[in-house]
Amino acid sequence: MLTLIPLPAFADNYIWVLHDGRHAVAVDPGDPAPLIAFLDAHRLALTALLITHHHRDHTGGNAQLRQRYGCAVYAPENPRIPAVSHPLHGGDSVALAQPEVRFEVLATPGHTLDHLSYVGHGFLFCGDTVFGCGCGKLFEGNPAMMAASLDAILALPDATRVCCAHEYTLSNIDFAKTLDGRNPALLERERQDRARRSRNQPTLPSTLALEKATNPFLRFHDPDMTAFAARYLNRPHPSPAETFGAIRAAKDAWDG
């Protein structure tokens, strides 16, 4: 049986840990300290790291953890990522014996060009591609690229548990309400997630079904979002990629 743990790191990161009671896999350990403390406390052996992209808050623990545990480091093939033992590309897979897990690797560029996501056992480890009710900024990619990445995620089963790398959900809900404030699913999500955060509980993982119902960045095929984009761009009939781009531009402006 696999257990999933979101370990808080830095101000708002999560290091995801998947373990079987003896062996563990960790995703995006930017800070090794909370992961080492957790592994020691639960007497777990770290066998592998899964890295989604090259940003330091996702890769900063690679070298220390590989040296300490001798773990494999699976990551995009990018020289900016330290201590990689197994470079990956979209379409690859990761199979481990301890814990016994298998993940399919999705290329999800947009936030960065090298961004990968990992799918398996009902989980999606999506780094900074999808957030709770949001998505990552386009630091290296473009709207069409990110829209294609999100389409690949939208094709996954609705029950998929969405394991994002940051606790940004409440802020993202505040923005989503500026576009979609009458959406009852969004308003109910806000009620539940604000209650969780008031108890210092994570809002994640969410489910893909919930993101489809409430996350404007995953609703860029929806007529309501298309209508918003047409107003924002001041022209009719924007494409899905243009609709996504308008939502992203509106969020960037909202962030100031």
C-alpha positions as CSV (number, residue, x, y, z in Angstrom):
1,M,0.0,0.0,0.0
2,L,1.3,3.4,-1.0
3,T,1.0,6.5,1.3
4,L,1.2,10.0,-0.1
5,I,2.6,12.9,2.0
6,P,2.8,16.6,1.1
7,L,5.9,17.9,3.0
8,P,5.9,21.7,3.4
9,A,9.2,23.4,2.4
10,F,10.3,27.0,2.1
11,A,7.3,29.4,2.3
12,D,4.8,27.6,0.1
13,N,6.4,24.6,-1.6
14,Y,5.4,20.9,-1.2
15,I,7.8,18.0,-1.5
16,W,5.7,15.0,-2.3
17,V,6.7,11.8,-0.7
18,L,5.2,8.4,-1.8
19,H,6.2,5.5,0.3
20,D,5.3,1.9,1.2
21,G,6.3,2.0,4.8
22,R,9.9,1.1,4.1
23,H,11.0,2.8,0.9
24,A,10.2,6.2,-0.5
25,V,10.2,8.3,-3.7
26,A,10.2,12.1,-3.4
27,V,9.2,14.7,-5.9
28,D,11.0,18.1,-6.3
29,P,13.0,18.3,-3.0
30,G,14.2,21.9,-3.3
31,D,15.1,21.9,0.4
32,P,16.6,18.6,1.6
33,A,16.1,19.3,5.3
34,P,12.4,18.6,5.8
35,L,12.7,15.5,3.6
36,I,15.7,14.1,5.6
37,A,13.8,14.8,8.9
38,F,10.7,13.0,7.6
39,L,12.7,10.0,6.3
40,D,14.6,9.7,9.5
41,A,11.5,10.0,11.7
42,H,9.7,7.2,9.7
43,R,12.8,5.1,9.1
44,L,12.3,5.2,5.4
45,A,15.0,4.6,2.7
46,L,14.9,7.1,-0.1
47,T,15.3,5.2,-3.4
48,A,14.5,7.9,-6.0
49,L,13.8,11.5,-6.7
50,L,11.5,12.7,-9.5
51,I,12.3,16.2,-10.7
52,T,9.8,18.2,-12.8
53,H,12.0,21.1,-14.0
54,H,15.2,23.0,-13.4
55,H,14.2,25.7,-11.0
56,R,16.2,25.8,-7.8
57,D,13.3,25.4,-5.5
58,H,12.7,22.0,-7.1
59,T,16.3,20.8,-7.4
60,G,18.2,22.3,-4.5
61,G,18.3,19.0,-2.6
62,N,19.4,16.7,-5.4
63,A,23.1,16.5,-4.7
64,Q,22.9,16.2,-0.9
65,L,20.2,13.6,-1.1
66,R,21.9,11.5,-3.7
67,Q,25.1,11.6,-1.7
68,R,23.4,10.7,1.6
69,Y,21.0,8.0,0.3
70,G,22.5,6.8,-3.0
71,C,19.1,7.4,-4.6
72,A,18.4,7.6,-8.3
73,V,17.6,11.1,-9.6
74,Y,15.2,11.1,-12.5
75,A,14.9,14.5,-14.2
76,P,14.6,16.3,-17.5
77,E,17.7,16.1,-19.6
78,N,19.0,19.6,-18.7
79,P,22.6,20.4,-17.6
80,R,21.1,23.0,-15.2
81,I,19.7,20.2,-13.0
82,P,22.3,18.8,-10.6
83,A,23.1,15.2,-9.7
84,V,20.9,13.6,-12.4
85,S,21.4,9.8,-12.8
86,H,18.5,9.1,-15.2
87,P,17.8,11.9,-17.8
88,L,14.2,11.8,-19.1
89,H,12.0,13.0,-21.9
90,G,8.3,12.9,-22.5
91,G,7.1,9.4,-23.4
92,D,9.6,7.7,-21.1
93,S,8.6,5.7,-18.0
94,V,10.1,5.3,-14.6
95,A,9.8,1.8,-12.9
96,L,11.1,1.1,-9.4
97,A,11.2,-2.1,-7.4
98,Q,11.2,-0.5,-3.9
99,P,8.7,1.0,-3.6
100,E,7.0,-0.9,-6.4
101,V,5.9,2.0,-8.6
102,R,5.7,2.9,-12.3
103,F,5.2,6.4,-13.7
104,E,4.7,7.6,-17.2
105,V,6.5,10.7,-18.1
106,L,4.5,13.6,-19.8
107,A,6.3,16.4,-21.5
108,T,4.5,19.5,-20.1
109,P,6.5,22.5,-21.3
110,G,5.2,26.0,-20.8
111,H,6.3,27.1,-17.4
112,T,9.8,26.0,-18.5
113,L,10.8,24.3,-21.7
114,D,12.1,21.3,-19.9
115,H,9.1,20.7,-17.7
116,L,8.0,17.1,-17.2
117,S,5.1,15.6,-15.2
118,Y,4.8,12.1,-13.8
119,V,1.6,10.0,-13.9
120,G,1.0,6.8,-12.1
121,H,-1.0,5.0,-9.4
122,G,-3.8,7.6,-9.7
123,F,-1.4,10.5,-9.1
124,L,-0.2,13.4,-11.2
125,F,3.0,15.1,-10.0
126,C,2.8,18.2,-12.1
127,G,5.3,20.6,-10.6
128,D,4.5,24.1,-11.6
129,T,2.4,23.2,-14.7
130,V,-0.9,23.1,-12.7
131,F,-1.6,24.6,-9.3
132,G,-4.8,24.4,-7.3
133,C,-7.2,26.6,-9.3
134,G,-4.2,27.9,-11.3
135,C,-1.2,27.2,-13.4
136,G,2.5,28.3,-13.6
137,K,3.7,31.4,-15.2
138,L,5.1,31.1,-18.7
139,F,8.8,31.9,-18.0
140,E,10.1,30.1,-21.0
141,G,7.2,28.7,-23.1
142,N,4.2,30.3,-24.8
143,P,0.5,30.0,-24.6
144,A,0.1,27.5,-27.4
145,M,2.8,25.3,-25.8
146,M,1.2,25.4,-22.3
147,A,-2.3,24.8,-23.8
148,A,-1.0,21.6,-25.4
149,S,0.5,20.6,-22.1
150,L,-2.8,21.2,-20.3
151,D,-4.7,19.2,-23.0
152,A,-2.4,16.2,-22.2
153,I,-3.3,16.6,-18.6
154,L,-7.0,17.0,-19.3
155,A,-7.0,13.6,-21.1
156,L,-6.2,11.9,-17.8
157,P,-9.0,10.3,-15.7
158,D,-11.1,12.6,-13.7
159,A,-10.2,10.8,-10.4
160,T,-6.5,11.6,-10.9
161,R,-5.1,13.2,-7.8
162,V,-3.3,16.5,-8.8
163,C,-0.1,16.9,-6.8
164,C,1.1,20.5,-7.3
165,A,4.3,21.9,-6.0
166,H,3.0,25.1,-4.3
167,E,0.3,26.1,-1.9
168,Y,-1.2,28.9,-4.0
169,T,-4.8,27.7,-4.0
170,L,-6.5,30.5,-2.1
171,S,-4.9,33.3,-4.1
172,N,-5.7,31.5,-7.3
173,I,-9.3,31.1,-6.2
174,D,-9.5,34.9,-5.6
175,F,-8.4,35.5,-9.2
176,A,-10.7,32.8,-10.6
177,K,-13.6,34.5,-9.0
178,T,-12.9,37.7,-11.1
179,L,-13.6,35.6,-14.2
180,D,-16.1,33.0,-12.9
181,G,-17.6,34.4,-9.7
182,R,-21.0,32.7,-10.2
183,N,-19.5,29.2,-10.6
184,P,-21.1,27.2,-7.7
185,A,-18.3,24.6,-7.8
186,L,-15.7,27.4,-7.5
187,L,-17.6,29.0,-4.5
188,E,-17.9,25.6,-2.8
189,R,-14.2,24.9,-3.4
190,E,-13.4,28.3,-1.8
191,R,-15.4,27.4,1.3
192,Q,-13.7,24.1,1.7
193,D,-10.2,25.2,1.0
194,R,-10.4,28.3,3.2
195,A,-11.5,25.9,6.0
196,R,-8.6,23.6,5.3
197,R,-6.1,26.5,5.5
198,S,-7.6,27.8,8.7
199,R,-6.7,24.4,10.2
200,N,-3.2,24.6,8.6
201,Q,-4.1,21.7,6.4
202,P,-3.0,21.6,2.7
203,T,-5.5,22.2,-0.1
204,L,-3.7,19.5,-2.1
205,P,-3.9,17.1,-3.7
206,S,-7.0,18.1,-5.5
207,T,-8.6,16.0,-8.2
208,L,-8.6,16.5,-12.0
209,A,-12.4,16.6,-11.8
210,L,-12.3,19.5,-9.3
211,E,-9.7,21.4,-11.4
212,K,-11.8,20.9,-14.6
213,A,-14.8,22.4,-12.7
214,T,-13.1,25.3,-11.0
215,N,-9.7,26.1,-12.5
216,P,-10.0,28.7,-15.3
217,F,-6.6,27.6,-16.8
218,L,-8.0,24.2,-17.4
219,R,-11.3,25.5,-18.8
220,F,-9.9,27.3,-21.8
221,H,-12.2,25.2,-24.1
222,D,-15.3,26.3,-22.1
223,P,-17.7,28.8,-23.7
224,D,-17.6,31.1,-20.7
225,M,-13.8,31.3,-20.9
226,T,-13.9,31.8,-24.6
227,A,-16.4,34.7,-24.1
228,F,-14.0,36.2,-21.5
229,A,-11.1,36.0,-23.9
230,A,-13.1,37.6,-26.7
231,R,-13.8,40.6,-24.5
232,Y,-10.2,40.7,-23.2
233,L,-8.7,40.5,-26.7
234,N,-11.4,42.7,-28.2
235,R,-12.0,40.3,-31.1
236,P,-14.4,37.4,-31.6
237,H,-13.8,33.7,-31.7
238,P,-10.4,33.3,-30.1
239,S,-8.8,29.8,-30.4
240,P,-8.4,27.6,-27.3
241,A,-4.7,28.6,-27.2
242,E,-5.6,32.3,-27.5
243,T,-8.2,31.8,-24.8
244,F,-5.6,30.3,-22.5
245,G,-3.2,33.1,-23.3
246,A,-5.9,35.7,-22.4
247,I,-6.5,34.1,-19.0
248,R,-2.8,33.9,-18.3
249,A,-2.3,37.5,-19.3
250,A,-5.2,38.6,-17.1
251,K,-3.7,36.7,-14.1
252,D,-0.2,38.2,-14.8
253,A,-1.8,41.7,-14.7
254,W,-3.8,40.8,-11.6
255,D,-0.6,39.7,-9.9
256,G,0.7,43.2,-10.6
